[in-house]
Amino acid sequence: MITNARDPLDDLPDAVAAAAFRRLVRHLRHRHDAQNIEMMGLAGFCRNCLADWIREAGFEGDKLAARELIHGMPQDEWKATRQTPATEEQLALMEASVAKNRVE
């Protein structure tokens, strides 16, 4: 549902929002046990989404540079050292969760 109501989040000072974002990213770097596929299944976003969002917000680097910034290492290294294979159940949960992201 689209409304014309102003979101109070827009009044959050940029410095505060930036500090919270950096804390979130550092937390996700520390909690590499929280797999991207699991995050997608539960919340409909993951580290890669954050990388996409910083690019959409004006980050000048390419997709790989954005992912390296969020992961704290090159994506290939992340996949090799942190990522586990996704199960069929995880993939199904992700698809159902991502479907909820679509705005009508």
Phi and psi restraints in degrees (range 20) as a CNS / XPLOR table:
assign (resid 1 and name C) (resid 2 and name N)
       (resid 2 and name CA) (resid 2 and name C) 1.0 -96.9 20.0 2
assign (resid 2 and name N) (resid 2 and name CA)
       (resid 2 and name C) (resid 3 and name N) 1.0 133.8 20.0 2
assign (resid 2 and name C) (resid 3 and name N)
       (resid 3 and name CA) (resid 3 and name C) 1.0 -129.5 20.0 2
assign (resid 3 and name N) (resid 3 and name CA)
       (resid 3 and name C) (resid 4 and name N) 1.0 163.5 20.0 2
assign (resid 3 and name C) (resid 4 and name N)
       (resid 4 and name CA) (resid 4 and name C) 1.0 -94.1 20.0 2
assign (resid 4 and name N) (resid 4 and name CA)
       (resid 4 and name C) (resid 5 and name N) 1.0 3.0 20.0 2
assign (resid 4 and name C) (resid 5 and name N)
       (resid 5 and name CA) (resid 5 and name C) 1.0 -66.2 20.0 2
assign (resid 5 and name N) (resid 5 and name CA)
       (resid 5 and name C) (resid 6 and name N) 1.0 138.8 20.0 2
assign (resid 5 and name C) (resid 6 and name N)
       (resid 6 and name CA) (resid 6 and name C) 1.0 -74.4 20.0 2
assign (resid 6 and name N) (resid 6 and name CA)
       (resid 6 and name C) (resid 7 and name N) 1.0 137.7 20.0 2
assign (resid 6 and name C) (resid 7 and name N)
       (resid 7 and name CA) (resid 7 and name C) 1.0 -87.8 20.0 2
assign (resid 7 and name N) (resid 7 and name CA)
       (resid 7 and name C) (resid 8 and name N) 1.0 120.2 20.0 2
assign (resid 7 and name C) (resid 8 and name N)
       (resid 8 and name CA) (resid 8 and name C) 1.0 -57.3 20.0 2
assign (resid 8 and name N) (resid 8 and name CA)
       (resid 8 and name C) (resid 9 and name N) 1.0 -21.5 20.0 2
assign (resid 8 and name C) (resid 9 and name N)
       (resid 9 and name CA) (resid 9 and name C) 1.0 -59.4 20.0 2
assign (resid 9 and name N) (resid 9 and name CA)
       (resid 9 and name C) (resid 10 and name N) 1.0 -30.7 20.0 2
assign (resid 9 and name C) (resid 10 and name N)
       (resid 10 and name CA) (resid 10 and name C) 1.0 -65.9 20.0 2
assign (resid 10 and name N) (resid 10 and name CA)
       (resid 10 and name C) (resid 11 and name N) 1.0 -18.0 20.0 2
assign (resid 10 and name C) (resid 11 and name N)
       (resid 11 and name CA) (resid 11 and name C) 1.0 -90.1 20.0 2
assign (resid 11 and name N) (resid 11 and name CA)
       (resid 11 and name C) (resid 12 and name N) 1.0 -5.5 20.0 2
assign (resid 11 and name C) (resid 12 and name N)
       (resid 12 and name CA) (resid 12 and name C) 1.0 -66.7 20.0 2
assign (resid 12 and name N) (resid 12 and name CA)
       (resid 12 and name C) (resid 13 and name N) 1.0 126.9 20.0 2
assign (resid 12 and name C) (resid 13 and name N)
       (resid 13 and name CA) (resid 13 and name C) 1.0 -57.9 20.0 2
assign (resid 13 and name N) (resid 13 and name CA)
       (resid 13 and name C) (resid 14 and name N) 1.0 141.6 20.0 2
assign (resid 13 and name C) (resid 14 and name N)
       (resid 14 and name CA) (resid 14 and name C) 1.0 -57.1 20.0 2
assign (resid 14 and name N) (resid 14 and name CA)
       (resid 14 and name C) (resid 15 and name N) 1.0 -37.7 20.0 2
assign (resid 14 and name C) (resid 15 and name N)
       (resid 15 and name CA) (resid 15 and name C) 1.0 -64.0 20.0 2
assign (resid 15 and name N) (resid 15 and name CA)
       (resid 15 and name C) (resid 16 and name N) 1.0 -38.1 20.0 2
assign (resid 15 and name C) (resid 16 and name N)
       (resid 16 and name CA) (resid 16 and name C) 1.0 -68.3 20.0 2
assign (resid 16 and name N) (resid 16 and name CA)
       (resid 16 and name C) (resid 17 and name N) 1.0 -46.2 20.0 2
assign (resid 16 and name C) (resid 17 and name N)
       (resid 17 and name CA) (resid 17 and name C) 1.0 -61.3 20.0 2
assign (resid 17 and name N) (resid 17 and name CA)
       (resid 17 and name C) (resid 18 and name N) 1.0 -41.4 20.0 2
assign (resid 17 and name C) (resid 18 and name N)
       (resid 18 and name CA) (resid 18 and name C) 1.0 -64.4 20.0 2
assign (resid 18 and name N) (resid 18 and name CA)
       (resid 18 and name C) (resid 19 and name N) 1.0 -42.0 20.0 2
assign (resid 18 and name C) (resid 19 and name N)
       (resid 19 and name CA) (resid 19 and name C) 1.0 -64.0 20.0 2
assign (resid 19 and name N) (resid 19 and name CA)
       (resid 19 and name C) (resid 20 and name N) 1.0 -40.9 20.0 2
assign (resid 19 and name C) (resid 20 and name N)
       (resid 20 and name CA) (resid 20 and name C) 1.0 -66.6 20.0 2
assign (resid 20 and name N) (resid 20 and name CA)
       (resid 20 and name C) (resid 21 and name N) 1.0 -40.2 20.0 2
assign (resid 20 and name C) (resid 21 and name N)
       (resid 21 and name CA) (resid 21 and name C) 1.0 -61.7 20.0 2
assign (resid 21 and name N) (resid 21 and name CA)
       (resid 21 and name C) (resid 22 and name N) 1.0 -46.4 20.0 2
assign (resid 21 and name C) (resid 22 and name N)
       (resid 22 and name CA) (resid 22 and name C) 1.0 -61.9 20.0 2
assign (resid 22 and name N) (resid 22 and name CA)
       (resid 22 and name C) (resid 23 and name N) 1.0 -38.4 20.0 2
assign (resid 22 and name C) (resid 23 and name N)
       (resid 23 and name CA) (resid 23 and name C) 1.0 -64.8 20.0 2
assign (resid 23 and name N) (resid 23 and name CA)
       (resid 23 and name C) (resid 24 and name N) 1.0 -42.3 20.0 2
assign (resid 23 and name C) (resid 24 and name N)
       (resid 24 and name CA) (resid 24 and name C) 1.0 -59.8 20.0 2
assign (resid 24 and name N) (resid 24 and name CA)
       (resid 24 and name C) (resid 25 and name N) 1.0 -47.9 20.0 2
assign (resid 24 and name C) (resid 25 and name N)
       (resid 25 and name CA) (resid 25 and name C) 1.0 -62.7 20.0 2
assign (resid 25 and name N) (resid 25 and name CA)
       (resid 25 and name C) (resid 26 and name N) 1.0 -44.1 20.0 2
assign (resid 25 and name C) (resid 26 and name N)
       (resid 26 and name CA) (resid 26 and name C) 1.0 -64.7 20.0 2
assign (resid 26 and name N) (resid 26 and name CA)
       (resid 26 and name C) (resid 27 and name N) 1.0 -36.4 20.0 2
assign (resid 26 and name C) (resid 27 and name N)
       (resid 27 and name CA) (resid 27 and name C) 1.0 -62.9 20.0 2
assign (resid 27 and name N) (resid 27 and name CA)
       (resid 27 and name C) (resid 28 and name N) 1.0 -44.4 20.0 2
assign (resid 27 and name C) (resid 28 and name N)
       (resid 28 and name CA) (resid 28 and name C) 1.0 -66.8 20.0 2
assign (resid 28 and name N) (resid 28 and name CA)
       (resid 28 and name C) (resid 29 and name N) 1.0 -33.6 20.0 2
assign (resid 28 and name C) (resid 29 and name N)
       (resid 29 and name CA) (resid 29 and name C) 1.0 -63.2 20.0 2
assign (resid 29 and name N) (resid 29 and name CA)
       (resid 29 and name C) (resid 30 and name N) 1.0 -41.3 20.0 2
assign (resid 29 and name C) (resid 30 and name N)
       (resid 30 and name CA) (resid 30 and name C) 1.0 -69.6 20.0 2
assign (resid 30 and name N) (resid 30 and name CA)
       (resid 30 and name C) (resid 31 and name N) 1.0 -40.2 20.0 2
assign (resid 30 and name C) (resid 31 and name N)
       (resid 31 and name CA) (resid 31 and name C) 1.0 -94.7 20.0 2
assign (resid 31 and name N) (resid 31 and name CA)
       (resid 31 and name C) (resid 32 and name N) 1.0 56.9 20.0 2
assign (resid 31 and name C) (resid 32 and name N)
       (resid 32 and name CA) (resid 32 and name C) 1.0 -66.3 20.0 2
assign (resid 32 and name N) (resid 32 and name CA)
       (resid 32 and name C) (resid 33 and name N) 1.0 -11.0 20.0 2
assign (resid 32 and name C) (resid 33 and name N)
       (resid 33 and name CA) (resid 33 and name C) 1.0 -69.5 20.0 2
assign (resid 33 and name N) (resid 33 and name CA)
       (resid 33 and name C) (resid 34 and name N) 1.0 -20.1 20.0 2
assign (resid 33 and name C) (resid 34 and name N)
       (resid 34 and name CA) (resid 34 and name C) 1.0 -81.1 20.0 2
assign (resid 34 and name N) (resid 34 and name CA)
       (resid 34 and name C) (resid 35 and name N) 1.0 97.0 20.0 2
assign (resid 34 and name C) (resid 35 and name N)
       (resid 35 and name CA) (resid 35 and name C) 1.0 -68.2 20.0 2
assign (resid 35 and name N) (resid 35 and name CA)
       (resid 35 and name C) (resid 36 and name N) 1.0 146.7 20.0 2
assign (resid 35 and name C) (resid 36 and name N)
       (resid 36 and name CA) (resid 36 and name C) 1.0 -55.5 20.0 2
assign (resid 36 and name N) (resid 36 and name CA)
       (resid 36 and name C) (resid 37 and name N) 1.0 -42.9 20.0 2
assign (resid 36 and name C) (resid 37 and name N)
       (resid 37 and name CA) (resid 37 and name C) 1.0 -61.8 20.0 2
assign (resid 37 and name N) (resid 37 and name CA)
       (resid 37 and name C) (resid 38 and name N) 1.0 -36.7 20.0 2
assign (resid 37 and name C) (resid 38 and name N)
       (resid 38 and name CA) (resid 38 and name C) 1.0 -69.3 20.0 2
assign (resid 38 and name N) (resid 38 and name CA)
       (resid 38 and name C) (resid 39 and name N) 1.0 -41.0 20.0 2
assign (resid 38 and name C) (resid 39 and name N)
       (resid 39 and name CA) (resid 39 and name C) 1.0 -62.8 20.0 2
assign (resid 39 and name N) (resid 39 and name CA)
       (resid 39 and name C) (resid 40 and name N) 1.0 -41.3 20.0 2
assign (resid 39 and name C) (resid 40 and name N)
       (resid 40 and name CA) (resid 40 and name C) 1.0 -63.0 20.0 2
assign (resid 40 and name N) (resid 40 and name CA)
       (resid 40 and name C) (resid 41 and name N) 1.0 -40.4 20.0 2
assign (resid 40 and name C) (resid 41 and name N)
       (resid 41 and name CA) (resid 41 and name C) 1.0 -67.7 20.0 2
assign (resid 41 and name N) (resid 41 and name CA)
       (resid 41 and name C) (resid 42 and name N) 1.0 -32.6 20.0 2
assign (resid 41 and name C) (resid 42 and name N)
       (resid 42 and name CA) (resid 42 and name C) 1.0 -92.0 20.0 2
assign (resid 42 and name N) (resid 42 and name CA)
       (resid 42 and name C) (resid 43 and name N) 1.0 -41.7 20.0 2
assign (resid 42 and name C) (resid 43 and name N)
       (resid 43 and name CA) (resid 43 and name C) 1.0 -119.3 20.0 2
assign (resid 43 and name N) (resid 43 and name CA)
       (resid 43 and name C) (resid 44 and name N) 1.0 -9.4 20.0 2
assign (resid 43 and name C) (resid 44 and name N)
       (resid 44 and name CA) (resid 44 and name C) 1.0 76.5 20.0 2
assign (resid 44 and name N) (resid 44 and name CA)
       (resid 44 and name C) (resid 45 and name N) 1.0 16.6 20.0 2
assign (resid 44 and name C) (resid 45 and name N)
       (resid 45 and name CA) (resid 45 and name C) 1.0 -151.8 20.0 2
assign (resid 45 and name N) (resid 45 and name CA)
       (resid 45 and name C) (resid 46 and name N) 1.0 162.9 20.0 2
assign (resid 45 and name C) (resid 46 and name N)
       (resid 46 and name CA) (resid 46 and name C) 1.0 -150.5 20.0 2
assign (resid 46 and name N) (resid 46 and name CA)
       (resid 46 and name C) (resid 47 and name N) 1.0 -171.2 20.0 2
assign (resid 46 and name C) (resid 47 and name N)
       (resid 47 and name CA) (resid 47 and name C) 1.0 -58.6 20.0 2
assign (resid 47 and name N) (resid 47 and name CA)
       (resid 47 and name C) (resid 48 and name N) 1.0 -40.3 20.0 2
assign (resid 47 and name C) (resid 48 and name N)
       (resid 48 and name CA) (resid 48 and name C) 1.0 -64.7 20.0 2
assign (resid 48 and name N) (resid 48 and name CA)
       (resid 48 and name C) (resid 49 and name N) 1.0 -35.0 20.0 2
assign (resid 48 and name C) (resid 49 and name N)
       (resid 49 and name CA) (resid 49 and name C) 1.0 -63.2 20.0 2
assign (resid 49 and name N) (resid 49 and name CA)
       (resid 49 and name C) (resid 50 and name N) 1.0 -43.3 20.0 2
assign (resid 49 and name C) (resid 50 and name N)
       (resid 50 and name CA) (resid 50 and name C) 1.0 -58.7 20.0 2
assign (resid 50 and name N) (resid 50 and name CA)
       (resid 50 and name C) (resid 51 and name N) 1.0 -40.6 20.0 2
assign (resid 50 and name C) (resid 51 and name N)
       (resid 51 and name CA) (resid 51 and name C) 1.0 -62.7 20.0 2
assign (resid 51 and name N) (resid 51 and name CA)
       (resid 51 and name C) (resid 52 and name N) 1.0 -42.0 20.0 2
assign (resid 51 and name C) (resid 52 and name N)
       (resid 52 and name CA) (resid 52 and name C) 1.0 -62.6 20.0 2
assign (resid 52 and name N) (resid 52 and name CA)
       (resid 52 and name C) (resid 53 and name N) 1.0 -41.6 20.0 2
assign (resid 52 and name C) (resid 53 and name N)
       (resid 53 and name CA) (resid 53 and name C) 1.0 -66.5 20.0 2
assign (resid 53 and name N) (resid 53 and name CA)
       (resid 53 and name C) (resid 54 and name N) 1.0 -37.0 20.0 2
assign (resid 53 and name C) (resid 54 and name N)
       (resid 54 and name CA) (resid 54 and name C) 1.0 -69.2 20.0 2
assign (resid 54 and name N) (resid 54 and name CA)
       (resid 54 and name C) (resid 55 and name N) 1.0 -31.7 20.0 2
assign (resid 54 and name C) (resid 55 and name N)
       (resid 55 and name CA) (resid 55 and name C) 1.0 -66.5 20.0 2
assign (resid 55 and name N) (resid 55 and name CA)
       (resid 55 and name C) (resid 56 and name N) 1.0 -43.7 20.0 2
assign (resid 55 and name C) (resid 56 and name N)
       (resid 56 and name CA) (resid 56 and name C) 1.0 -63.1 20.0 2
assign (resid 56 and name N) (resid 56 and name CA)
       (resid 56 and name C) (resid 57 and name N) 1.0 -28.7 20.0 2
assign (resid 56 and name C) (resid 57 and name N)
       (resid 57 and name CA) (resid 57 and name C) 1.0 -83.4 20.0 2
assign (resid 57 and name N) (resid 57 and name CA)
       (resid 57 and name C) (resid 58 and name N) 1.0 -6.3 20.0 2
assign (resid 57 and name C) (resid 58 and name N)
       (resid 58 and name CA) (resid 58 and name C) 1.0 123.8 20.0 2
assign (resid 58 and name N) (resid 58 and name CA)
       (resid 58 and name C) (resid 59 and name N) 1.0 -0.7 20.0 2
assign (resid 58 and name C) (resid 59 and name N)
       (resid 59 and name CA) (resid 59 and name C) 1.0 -57.1 20.0 2
assign (resid 59 and name N) (resid 59 and name CA)
       (resid 59 and name C) (resid 60 and name N) 1.0 129.7 20.0 2
assign (resid 59 and name C) (resid 60 and name N)
       (resid 60 and name CA) (resid 60 and name C) 1.0 -84.8 20.0 2
assign (resid 60 and name N) (resid 60 and name CA)
       (resid 60 and name C) (resid 61 and name N) 1.0 -10.8 20.0 2
assign (resid 60 and name C) (resid 61 and name N)
       (resid 61 and name CA) (resid 61 and name C) 1.0 -75.1 20.0 2
assign (resid 61 and name N) (resid 61 and name CA)
       (resid 61 and name C) (resid 62 and name N) 1.0 166.3 20.0 2
assign (resid 61 and name C) (resid 62 and name N)
       (resid 62 and name CA) (resid 62 and name C) 1.0 -81.1 20.0 2
assign (resid 62 and name N) (resid 62 and name CA)
       (resid 62 and name C) (resid 63 and name N) 1.0 -177.2 20.0 2
assign (resid 62 and name C) (resid 63 and name N)
       (resid 63 and name CA) (resid 63 and name C) 1.0 -57.5 20.0 2
assign (resid 63 and name N) (resid 63 and name CA)
       (resid 63 and name C) (resid 64 and name N) 1.0 -45.2 20.0 2
assign (resid 63 and name C) (resid 64 and name N)
       (resid 64 and name CA) (resid 64 and name C) 1.0 -66.8 20.0 2
assign (resid 64 and name N) (resid 64 and name CA)
       (resid 64 and name C) (resid 65 and name N) 1.0 -39.1 20.0 2
assign (resid 64 and name C) (resid 65 and name N)
       (resid 65 and name CA) (resid 65 and name C) 1.0 -65.0 20.0 2
assign (resid 65 and name N) (resid 65 and name CA)
       (resid 65 and name C) (resid 66 and name N) 1.0 -39.8 20.0 2
assign (resid 65 and name C) (resid 66 and name N)
       (resid 66 and name CA) (resid 66 and name C) 1.0 -64.9 20.0 2
assign (resid 66 and name N) (resid 66 and name CA)
       (resid 66 and name C) (resid 67 and name N) 1.0 -43.0 20.0 2
assign (resid 66 and name C) (resid 67 and name N)
       (resid 67 and name CA) (resid 67 and name C) 1.0 -66.5 20.0 2
assign (resid 67 and name N) (resid 67 and name CA)
       (resid 67 and name C) (resid 68 and name N) 1.0 -37.6 20.0 2
assign (resid 67 and name C) (resid 68 and name N)
       (resid 68 and name CA) (resid 68 and name C) 1.0 -63.5 20.0 2
assign (resid 68 and name N) (resid 68 and name CA)
       (resid 68 and name C) (resid 69 and name N) 1.0 -39.7 20.0 2
assign (resid 68 and name C) (resid 69 and name N)
       (resid 69 and name CA) (resid 69 and name C) 1.0 -60.9 20.0 2
assign (resid 69 and name N) (resid 69 and name CA)
       (resid 69 and name C) (resid 70 and name N) 1.0 -45.5 20.0 2
assign (resid 69 and name C) (resid 70 and name N)
       (resid 70 and name CA) (resid 70 and name C) 1.0 -72.0 20.0 2
assign (resid 70 and name N) (resid 70 and name CA)
       (resid 70 and name C) (resid 71 and name N) 1.0 -45.4 20.0 2
assign (resid 70 and name C) (resid 71 and name N)
       (resid 71 and name CA) (resid 71 and name C) 1.0 -73.4 20.0 2
assign (resid 71 and name N) (resid 71 and name CA)
       (resid 71 and name C) (resid 72 and name N) 1.0 -23.7 20.0 2
assign (resid 71 and name C) (resid 72 and name N)
       (resid 72 and name CA) (resid 72 and name C) 1.0 82.7 20.0 2
assign (resid 72 and name N) (resid 72 and name CA)
       (resid 72 and name C) (resid 73 and name N) 1.0 10.8 20.0 2
assign (resid 72 and name C) (resid 73 and name N)
       (resid 73 and name CA) (resid 73 and name C) 1.0 -168.3 20.0 2
assign (resid 73 and name N) (resid 73 and name CA)
       (resid 73 and name C) (resid 74 and name N) 1.0 163.4 20.0 2
assign (resid 73 and name C) (resid 74 and name N)
       (resid 74 and name CA) (resid 74 and name C) 1.0 -57.5 20.0 2
assign (resid 74 and name N) (resid 74 and name CA)
       (resid 74 and name C) (resid 75 and name N) 1.0 146.2 20.0 2
assign (resid 74 and name C) (resid 75 and name N)
       (resid 75 and name CA) (resid 75 and name C) 1.0 -58.2 20.0 2
assign (resid 75 and name N) (resid 75 and name CA)
       (resid 75 and name C) (resid 76 and name N) 1.0 -39.2 20.0 2
assign (resid 75 and name C) (resid 76 and name N)
       (resid 76 and name CA) (resid 76 and name C) 1.0 -60.9 20.0 2
assign (resid 76 and name N) (resid 76 and name CA)
       (resid 76 and name C) (resid 77 and name N) 1.0 -39.9 20.0 2
assign (resid 76 and name C) (resid 77 and name N)
       (resid 77 and name CA) (resid 77 and name C) 1.0 -66.7 20.0 2
assign (resid 77 and name N) (resid 77 and name CA)
       (resid 77 and name C) (resid 78 and name N) 1.0 -42.4 20.0 2
assign (resid 77 and name C) (resid 78 and name N)
       (resid 78 and name CA) (resid 78 and name C) 1.0 -57.1 20.0 2
assign (resid 78 and name N) (resid 78 and name CA)
       (resid 78 and name C) (resid 79 and name N) 1.0 -49.8 20.0 2
assign (resid 78 and name C) (resid 79 and name N)
       (resid 79 and name CA) (resid 79 and name C) 1.0 -60.1 20.0 2
assign (resid 79 and name N) (resid 79 and name CA)
       (resid 79 and name C) (resid 80 and name N) 1.0 -41.4 20.0 2
assign (resid 79 and name C) (resid 80 and name N)
       (resid 80 and name CA) (resid 80 and name C) 1.0 -71.5 20.0 2
assign (resid 80 and name N) (resid 80 and name CA)
       (resid 80 and name C) (resid 81 and name N) 1.0 -31.9 20.0 2
assign (resid 80 and name C) (resid 81 and name N)
       (resid 81 and name CA) (resid 81 and name C) 1.0 -108.6 20.0 2
assign (resid 81 and name N) (resid 81 and name CA)
       (resid 81 and name C) (resid 82 and name N) 1.0 -16.7 20.0 2
assign (resid 81 and name C) (resid 82 and name N)
       (resid 82 and name CA) (resid 82 and name C) 1.0 -124.7 20.0 2
assign (resid 82 and name N) (resid 82 and name CA)
       (resid 82 and name C) (resid 83 and name N) 1.0 -28.5 20.0 2
assign (resid 82 and name C) (resid 83 and name N)
       (resid 83 and name CA) (resid 83 and name C) 1.0 -91.1 20.0 2
assign (resid 83 and name N) (resid 83 and name CA)
       (resid 83 and name C) (resid 84 and name N) 1.0 133.7 20.0 2
assign (resid 83 and name C) (resid 84 and name N)
       (resid 84 and name CA) (resid 84 and name C) 1.0 -104.4 20.0 2
assign (resid 84 and name N) (resid 84 and name CA)
       (resid 84 and name C) (resid 85 and name N) 1.0 156.7 20.0 2
assign (resid 84 and name C) (resid 85 and name N)
       (resid 85 and name CA) (resid 85 and name C) 1.0 -62.1 20.0 2
assign (resid 85 and name N) (resid 85 and name CA)
       (resid 85 and name C) (resid 86 and name N) 1.0 140.7 20.0 2
assign (resid 85 and name C) (resid 86 and name N)
       (resid 86 and name CA) (resid 86 and name C) 1.0 -79.3 20.0 2
assign (resid 86 and name N) (resid 86 and name CA)
       (resid 86 and name C) (resid 87 and name N) 1.0 141.3 20.0 2
assign (resid 86 and name C) (resid 87 and name N)
       (resid 87 and name CA) (resid 87 and name C) 1.0 -87.3 20.0 2
assign (resid 87 and name N) (resid 87 and name CA)
       (resid 87 and name C) (resid 88 and name N) 1.0 165.2 20.0 2
assign (resid 87 and name C) (resid 88 and name N)
       (resid 88 and name CA) (resid 88 and name C) 1.0 -60.5 20.0 2
assign (resid 88 and name N) (resid 88 and name CA)
       (resid 88 and name C) (resid 89 and name N) 1.0 -39.3 20.0 2
assign (resid 88 and name C) (resid 89 and name N)
       (resid 89 and name CA) (resid 89 and name C) 1.0 -63.1 20.0 2
assign (resid 89 and name N) (resid 89 and name CA)
       (resid 89 and name C) (resid 90 and name N) 1.0 -43.4 20.0 2
assign (resid 89 and name C) (resid 90 and name N)
       (resid 90 and name CA) (resid 90 and name C) 1.0 -62.5 20.0 2
assign (resid 90 and name N) (resid 90 and name CA)
       (resid 90 and name C) (resid 91 and name N) 1.0 -41.8 20.0 2
assign (resid 90 and name C) (resid 91 and name N)
       (resid 91 and name CA) (resid 91 and name C) 1.0 -63.4 20.0 2
assign (resid 91 and name N) (resid 91 and name CA)
       (resid 91 and name C) (resid 92 and name N) 1.0 -40.7 20.0 2
assign (resid 91 and name C) (resid 92 and name N)
       (resid 92 and name CA) (resid 92 and name C) 1.0 -65.8 20.0 2
assign (resid 92 and name N) (resid 92 and name CA)
       (resid 92 and name C) (resid 93 and name N) 1.0 -42.9 20.0 2
assign (resid 92 and name C) (resid 93 and name N)
       (resid 93 and name CA) (resid 93 and name C) 1.0 -62.6 20.0 2
assign (resid 93 and name N) (resid 93 and name CA)
       (resid 93 and name C) (resid 94 and name N) 1.0 -39.8 20.0 2
assign (resid 93 and name C) (resid 94 and name N)
       (resid 94 and name CA) (resid 94 and name C) 1.0 -62.3 20.0 2
assign (resid 94 and name N) (resid 94 and name CA)
       (resid 94 and name C) (resid 95 and name N) 1.0 -46.8 20.0 2
assign (resid 94 and name C) (resid 95 and name N)
       (resid 95 and name CA) (resid 95 and name C) 1.0 -60.3 20.0 2
assign (resid 95 and name N) (resid 95 and name CA)
       (resid 95 and name C) (resid 96 and name N) 1.0 -43.4 20.0 2
assign (resid 95 and name C) (resid 96 and name N)
       (resid 96 and name CA) (resid 96 and name C) 1.0 -66.2 20.0 2
assign (resid 96 and name N) (resid 96 and name CA)
       (resid 96 and name C) (resid 97 and name N) 1.0 -39.7 20.0 2
assign (resid 96 and name C) (resid 97 and name N)
       (resid 97 and name CA) (resid 97 and name C) 1.0 -69.1 20.0 2
assign (resid 97 and name N) (resid 97 and name CA)
       (resid 97 and name C) (resid 98 and name N) 1.0 -44.3 20.0 2
assign (resid 97 and name C) (resid 98 and name N)
       (resid 98 and name CA) (resid 98 and name C) 1.0 -64.2 20.0 2
assign (resid 98 and name N) (resid 98 and name CA)
       (resid 98 and name C) (resid 99 and name N) 1.0 -33.0 20.0 2
assign (resid 98 and name C) (resid 99 and name N)
       (resid 99 and name CA) (resid 99 and name C) 1.0 -59.6 20.0 2
assign (resid 99 and name N) (resid 99 and name CA)
       (resid 99 and name C) (resid 100 and name N) 1.0 -29.5 20.0 2
assign (resid 99 and name C) (resid 100 and name N)
       (resid 100 and name CA) (resid 100 and name C) 1.0 -73.4 20.0 2
assign (resid 100 and name N) (resid 100 and name CA)
       (resid 100 and name C) (resid 101 and name N) 1.0 -15.7 20.0 2
assign (resid 100 and name C) (resid 101 and name N)
       (resid 101 and name CA) (resid 101 and name C) 1.0 -75.5 20.0 2
assign (resid 101 and name N) (resid 101 and name CA)
       (resid 101 and name C) (resid 102 and name N) 1.0 -20.8 20.0 2
assign (resid 101 and name C) (resid 102 and name N)
       (resid 102 and name CA) (resid 102 and name C) 1.0 -66.7 20.0 2
assign (resid 102 and name N) (resid 102 and name CA)
       (resid 102 and name C) (resid 103 and name N) 1.0 128.2 20.0 2
assign (resid 102 and name C) (resid 103 and name N)
       (resid 103 and name CA) (resid 103 and name C) 1.0 -97.3 20.0 2
assign (resid 103 and name N) (resid 103 and name CA)
       (resid 103 and name C) (resid 104 and name N) 1.0 130.1 20.0 2
